[in-house]
Amino acid sequence: MQPAESTTTRPIELAVPADRAEAAKKAASHGSGVFRAFLLGVVFLYLGVVLVAPLVALAMETVDVGFAEIVRALGTPTALSALWNSVALVALAVAINAVVGTLGAIYIVRHRHFARGYLDALCDLPLAVSPVMIGLAFILLLGRDGVLAPVLDAAGVKILFSFPALLLATLFVTLPFAMREVAYVLEEIGTSEEEAAVTLGASPLQTFFRVTLPNIRVALSYGLMMTAARALGEFGAVLVLGGSIAGHTQTATTFIHDAIEERDLASAYGMAAVLALASIALLLVLEVLKRRTHAVTRREK
């Protein structure tokens, strides 16, 4: 008796020639390379138009005006006063945010409470609100007919159209940067080291200065550099609250605005060039801090 033949069907294997597979691989690689080149070209074109071209135009116009004319324009008392106001605002904003940003980040991250989410959202408010609108809001609060006007008049304190108004505007727009950077690091490192320090008998201040602060030092520096850059370039809020009074409440940015209005191009180009160089210097410092942060992260891993 003959055994029955198996009716099970076997899959048909389609052999792909080696040269055809290699050709398909090369075609896919070529297509991927073309797409990468196209994407890179679009990115560089966008950055060139939005970032590089304006800076090149500013540099060319500054050279056309002449270095001697630029120095003469920036050496006037009005220009020096505006530049000094900007430097003072940057220094104060960095100092205040170093303290408030660190303490605020610790409070938000280390203390769990019902209002934590609301405080976290409020920290991002300056990023979402127009500085000009905030300037108007402060005028409604602190102005002649503002909510706090009776209290300020009774105390003999004047805030609007003075240096404190400039500082108030600058502190508002720079609030999130240091606090956010420190909060991210605090979330990442956790509380194990701090708890170990407390277990060994360290006081809260000793724990902060010997454990917490060294861990957040790079992040805090990064946040403060961004704070300085933001304070240096602020325009809308300081214009509304300060009024850009020459020699009194004028900053470097409002000085440029007023110089353009008066067709004083040497002063405008010169101050713009100073701010551009300062911003580039801050950018280089930020890049160094970013690389240091990555190096610390790799060592920890």
TITIGU-582366 format. One record per residue (C-alpha): x, y, z; residue number from 1; chain. Coordinates in Angstrom, 2 decimals, always signed. Layout:
N
X|Y|Z|NUM|A
...
This chain:
301
+0.00|+0.00|+0.00|1|A
+1.51|+3.31|-1.15|2|A
+1.84|+6.10|+1.48|3|A
-0.33|+9.10|+0.83|4|A
+1.50|+12.07|-0.50|5|A
+1.59|+15.09|+1.80|6|A
-0.74|+17.84|+0.75|7|A
+1.02|+20.48|+2.86|8|A
+2.04|+23.39|+0.67|9|A
+5.47|+24.86|+1.14|10|A
+6.04|+28.62|+0.82|11|A
+7.67|+29.59|-2.40|12|A
+10.91|+31.38|-1.71|13|A
+11.59|+34.18|-4.13|14|A
+15.26|+34.64|-4.54|15|A
+16.25|+38.27|-5.07|16|A
+19.39|+38.62|-7.12|17|A
+22.28|+40.14|-5.16|18|A
+22.86|+42.87|-7.72|19|A
+19.18|+43.90|-7.60|20|A
+19.23|+44.07|-3.75|21|A
+22.40|+46.14|-3.87|22|A
+20.85|+48.48|-6.42|23|A
+17.75|+48.95|-4.25|24|A
+19.93|+49.69|-1.23|25|A
+21.91|+52.28|-3.18|26|A
+18.70|+53.90|-4.45|27|A
+17.30|+54.15|-0.93|28|A
+20.58|+55.57|+0.35|29|A
+20.66|+58.09|-2.50|30|A
+17.08|+59.17|-1.80|31|A
+17.84|+59.56|+1.89|32|A
+20.93|+61.62|+1.06|33|A
+18.96|+63.90|-1.24|34|A
+16.30|+64.44|+1.42|35|A
+18.95|+65.23|+4.05|36|A
+20.61|+67.70|+1.71|37|A
+17.26|+69.34|+0.96|38|A
+16.38|+69.56|+4.65|39|A
+19.80|+71.00|+5.49|40|A
+19.44|+73.57|+2.73|41|A
+16.03|+74.67|+4.00|42|A
+17.34|+75.04|+7.56|43|A
+20.40|+77.03|+6.51|44|A
+18.31|+79.21|+4.20|45|A
+15.85|+79.98|+6.99|46|A
+18.60|+80.74|+9.52|47|A
+20.45|+82.83|+6.95|48|A
+17.41|+84.99|+6.20|49|A
+16.14|+85.31|+9.77|50|A
+19.41|+85.47|+11.76|51|A
+22.54|+85.97|+9.69|52|A
+21.33|+88.45|+7.06|53|A
+20.15|+91.12|+9.56|54|A
+23.44|+90.90|+11.47|55|A
+25.44|+91.18|+8.25|56|A
+23.36|+94.18|+7.19|57|A
+23.94|+95.82|+10.58|58|A
+27.69|+95.19|+10.34|59|A
+27.84|+96.64|+6.81|60|A
+25.90|+99.76|+7.76|61|A
+28.07|+100.23|+10.84|62|A
+31.23|+100.02|+8.73|63|A
+29.79|+102.52|+6.23|64|A
+29.10|+105.03|+9.01|65|A
+32.66|+104.73|+10.26|66|A
+34.28|+103.66|+13.49|67|A
+35.20|+107.20|+14.53|68|A
+31.63|+108.42|+14.06|69|A
+30.28|+105.45|+16.03|70|A
+32.65|+106.13|+18.93|71|A
+31.70|+109.80|+18.92|72|A
+27.97|+108.97|+18.98|73|A
+28.32|+106.42|+21.77|74|A
+30.47|+108.79|+23.83|75|A
+27.66|+111.28|+24.39|76|A
+26.16|+111.54|+27.91|77|A
+22.78|+110.33|+26.64|78|A
+24.22|+107.17|+25.08|79|A
+26.41|+106.41|+28.10|80|A
+23.45|+106.89|+30.45|81|A
+21.29|+104.52|+28.39|82|A
+24.05|+101.92|+28.29|83|A
+24.63|+102.24|+32.02|84|A
+20.92|+101.73|+32.72|85|A
+20.97|+98.52|+30.69|86|A
+24.09|+97.22|+32.44|87|A
+22.59|+98.04|+35.85|88|A
+19.33|+96.32|+34.96|89|A
+21.16|+93.20|+33.78|90|A
+23.27|+93.06|+36.95|91|A
+20.27|+93.51|+39.25|92|A
+18.12|+91.05|+37.31|93|A
+20.85|+88.40|+37.49|94|A
+21.43|+88.95|+41.22|95|A
+17.75|+88.92|+42.16|96|A
+16.88|+85.96|+39.92|97|A
+19.79|+83.98|+41.34|98|A
+18.13|+84.13|+44.75|99|A
+14.45|+84.14|+43.83|100|A
+14.86|+81.60|+41.03|101|A
+16.72|+79.13|+43.25|102|A
+14.35|+79.46|+46.20|103|A
+11.29|+79.34|+43.95|104|A
+12.51|+76.21|+42.17|105|A
+13.23|+74.48|+45.48|106|A
+9.81|+75.38|+46.82|107|A
+8.01|+74.16|+43.70|108|A
+9.95|+70.91|+43.32|109|A
+10.65|+69.89|+46.90|110|A
+7.35|+70.85|+48.53|111|A
+4.18|+69.05|+47.40|112|A
+1.04|+71.10|+47.98|113|A
-2.26|+71.83|+46.30|114|A
-1.09|+75.14|+44.78|115|A
+2.01|+73.63|+43.17|116|A
+0.43|+73.38|+39.73|117|A
-0.80|+76.97|+39.85|118|A
+2.63|+78.29|+40.90|119|A
+4.24|+76.24|+38.16|120|A
+1.93|+77.78|+35.58|121|A
+2.45|+81.31|+36.92|122|A
+6.19|+80.96|+36.41|123|A
+5.59|+80.58|+32.66|124|A
+3.26|+83.58|+32.44|125|A
+5.96|+86.05|+31.31|126|A
+6.67|+83.78|+28.34|127|A
+3.06|+83.91|+27.17|128|A
+2.15|+87.54|+27.83|129|A
+3.23|+90.51|+25.72|130|A
+5.65|+92.82|+27.59|131|A
+3.76|+95.85|+26.29|132|A
+0.55|+94.55|+27.81|133|A
+2.33|+93.92|+31.10|134|A
+3.61|+97.49|+31.04|135|A
+0.07|+98.75|+30.62|136|A
-1.11|+96.48|+33.45|137|A
+1.54|+97.92|+35.78|138|A
+0.44|+101.44|+34.83|139|A
-3.13|+100.56|+35.79|140|A
-1.79|+99.22|+39.08|141|A
+0.82|+101.85|+39.95|142|A
-0.25|+104.88|+37.90|143|A
-1.82|+108.13|+39.07|144|A
-5.28|+106.61|+39.15|145|A
-4.10|+103.06|+39.81|146|A
-5.19|+100.65|+42.49|147|A
-2.09|+101.25|+44.61|148|A
-1.86|+104.99|+43.92|149|A
-3.21|+106.07|+47.38|150|A
-0.69|+103.85|+49.15|151|A
+2.24|+105.05|+47.03|152|A
+1.21|+108.71|+47.39|153|A
+0.93|+108.38|+51.16|154|A
+4.40|+106.83|+51.31|155|A
+5.84|+109.39|+48.90|156|A
+7.07|+106.69|+46.54|157|A
+7.15|+107.17|+42.78|158|A
+7.70|+104.10|+40.63|159|A
+6.46|+104.88|+37.15|160|A
+8.85|+106.64|+34.77|161|A
+11.80|+105.99|+37.05|162|A
+14.53|+103.38|+37.36|163|A
+12.46|+101.17|+39.74|164|A
+9.85|+100.88|+36.96|165|A
+12.55|+99.66|+34.57|166|A
+13.70|+97.12|+37.14|167|A
+10.14|+95.95|+37.75|168|A
+9.58|+95.38|+34.04|169|A
+12.90|+93.57|+33.65|170|A
+12.27|+91.30|+36.63|171|A
+8.90|+90.31|+35.23|172|A
+10.17|+89.30|+31.79|173|A
+13.19|+87.43|+33.20|174|A
+11.36|+85.51|+35.94|175|A
+11.11|+82.03|+34.34|176|A
+14.64|+81.39|+33.09|177|A
+16.71|+80.67|+36.21|178|A
+13.77|+79.12|+38.05|179|A
+12.97|+76.74|+35.21|180|A
+16.57|+75.58|+34.69|181|A
+17.06|+74.91|+38.40|182|A
+13.70|+73.14|+38.71|183|A
+14.55|+70.74|+35.86|184|A
+17.79|+69.71|+37.57|185|A
+16.16|+69.35|+40.99|186|A
+13.57|+67.03|+39.48|187|A
+16.33|+64.99|+37.82|188|A
+18.67|+64.53|+40.80|189|A
+15.93|+63.70|+43.31|190|A
+16.35|+63.96|+47.07|191|A
+18.59|+61.00|+47.93|192|A
+21.76|+63.05|+48.49|193|A
+19.95|+65.69|+50.52|194|A
+18.29|+63.05|+52.68|195|A
+21.65|+61.40|+53.26|196|A
+23.14|+64.72|+54.37|197|A
+20.29|+65.27|+56.82|198|A
+20.72|+61.75|+58.16|199|A
+24.41|+62.51|+58.83|200|A
+23.40|+65.54|+60.90|201|A
+23.68|+68.40|+58.39|202|A
+21.51|+71.45|+58.98|203|A
+19.25|+72.80|+56.21|204|A
+21.78|+75.52|+55.34|205|A
+24.66|+73.04|+55.29|206|A
+22.62|+70.71|+53.08|207|A
+21.87|+73.54|+50.68|208|A
+25.39|+74.92|+50.36|209|A
+27.24|+71.58|+50.38|210|A
+24.82|+69.33|+48.50|211|A
+22.06|+71.17|+46.64|212|A
+23.98|+74.19|+45.38|213|A
+26.88|+72.21|+43.85|214|A
+24.36|+70.05|+42.00|215|A
+22.46|+72.99|+40.53|216|A
+25.43|+75.30|+39.96|217|A
+25.75|+74.72|+36.21|218|A
+21.98|+74.89|+35.62|219|A
+21.75|+78.09|+37.66|220|A
+24.58|+79.65|+35.68|221|A
+22.87|+78.69|+32.43|222|A
+19.58|+80.20|+33.60|223|A
+21.30|+83.40|+34.70|224|A
+23.01|+83.79|+31.33|225|A
+19.61|+83.54|+29.64|226|A
+18.29|+86.04|+32.18|227|A
+21.07|+88.47|+31.26|228|A
+20.39|+88.08|+27.54|229|A
+16.66|+88.64|+28.02|230|A
+17.20|+91.66|+30.27|231|A
+19.64|+93.20|+27.83|232|A
+17.21|+92.95|+24.93|233|A
+13.97|+93.96|+26.67|234|A
+12.17|+96.82|+24.93|235|A
+8.37|+96.88|+25.20|236|A
+7.84|+96.84|+28.95|237|A
+10.66|+99.28|+29.74|238|A
+9.40|+101.65|+27.06|239|A
+5.87|+101.69|+28.50|240|A
+6.87|+101.89|+32.16|241|A
+9.93|+104.10|+31.79|242|A
+8.87|+106.41|+28.98|243|A
+12.39|+106.40|+27.47|244|A
+13.34|+109.72|+29.05|245|A
+16.80|+110.64|+27.76|246|A
+19.38|+110.61|+30.51|247|A
+16.91|+109.21|+33.02|248|A
+14.94|+106.10|+32.02|249|A
+16.35|+105.44|+28.59|250|A
+17.92|+102.01|+28.08|251|A
+20.09|+100.76|+25.25|252|A
+17.13|+99.33|+23.34|253|A
+14.93|+102.40|+23.73|254|A
+17.95|+104.55|+22.84|255|A
+18.15|+102.74|+19.50|256|A
+14.43|+103.34|+18.94|257|A
+14.72|+107.05|+19.71|258|A
+17.87|+107.44|+17.60|259|A
+16.13|+105.93|+14.59|260|A
+13.15|+108.23|+15.15|261|A
+15.54|+111.21|+15.13|262|A
+17.47|+109.86|+12.10|263|A
+20.66|+109.66|+14.19|264|A
+21.89|+106.57|+12.39|265|A
+25.38|+106.59|+13.86|266|A
+24.00|+106.34|+17.39|267|A
+21.44|+103.71|+16.41|268|A
+23.91|+101.50|+14.53|269|A
+26.59|+101.89|+17.18|270|A
+24.35|+100.93|+20.09|271|A
+22.86|+98.06|+18.09|272|A
+26.37|+96.79|+17.36|273|A
+27.26|+96.93|+21.06|274|A
+24.16|+94.93|+21.97|275|A
+24.85|+92.42|+19.19|276|A
+28.41|+91.85|+20.43|277|A
+27.17|+91.47|+24.00|278|A
+24.56|+88.96|+22.88|279|A
+27.15|+86.95|+20.94|280|A
+29.39|+86.88|+24.02|281|A
+26.49|+85.63|+26.14|282|A
+25.73|+83.01|+23.48|283|A
+29.30|+81.72|+23.65|284|A
+29.11|+81.50|+27.44|285|A
+25.82|+79.61|+27.14|286|A
+27.41|+77.16|+24.73|287|A
+30.29|+76.52|+27.15|288|A
+27.83|+75.95|+30.00|289|A
+25.76|+73.63|+27.83|290|A
+28.79|+71.49|+27.03|291|A
+29.75|+71.43|+30.69|292|A
+26.24|+70.27|+31.56|293|A
+26.45|+67.44|+29.03|294|A
+29.86|+66.43|+30.39|295|A
+28.51|+66.29|+33.95|296|A
+25.52|+64.24|+32.79|297|A
+27.77|+61.72|+31.02|298|A
+29.97|+61.36|+34.11|299|A
+26.92|+60.72|+36.28|300|A
+25.71|+58.00|+33.90|301|A
